[in-house]
Amino acid sequence: MTENTNTNQADSFQKRKNKDEMKKQLISFALMIGFTIIAFIAVASDVMDQMFIVPLILILALVQVGFQFYYFMHLKDKGHEMPAAMIYGGVWAAFLTIAALVLIVWW
């Protein structure tokens, strides 16, 4: 009888955990859709100068990449430290490569 109670409590905890995880996934998905709509409106409306639109789109894209890594690729979960380190290392290497190429071309 006590095993059944423990199993029910574990199932209840897992269901609550899954529900919270799905809520976070949907919120981040809705935010990414919102960022995409903001980017489309900024480009289509011609209200802002192109000098401001390009950095805005780049910032929104970086935020979306962060959401993708953190929520949808589960890099926030325990046990994903090594894949997270590899991905962040690749991002760092790409940043250094782009910075070096920009330095070579414009200096």
Secondary structure, 3 states (H helix, E strand, C coil): CHHHHHHHHHHHHHHHHHHHHHHHHHHHHHHHHHHHHHHHHHHHHCCCCHHHHHHHHHHHHHHHHHHHHHHHCCCCCCCCHHHHHHHHHHHHHHHHHHHHHHHHHHC
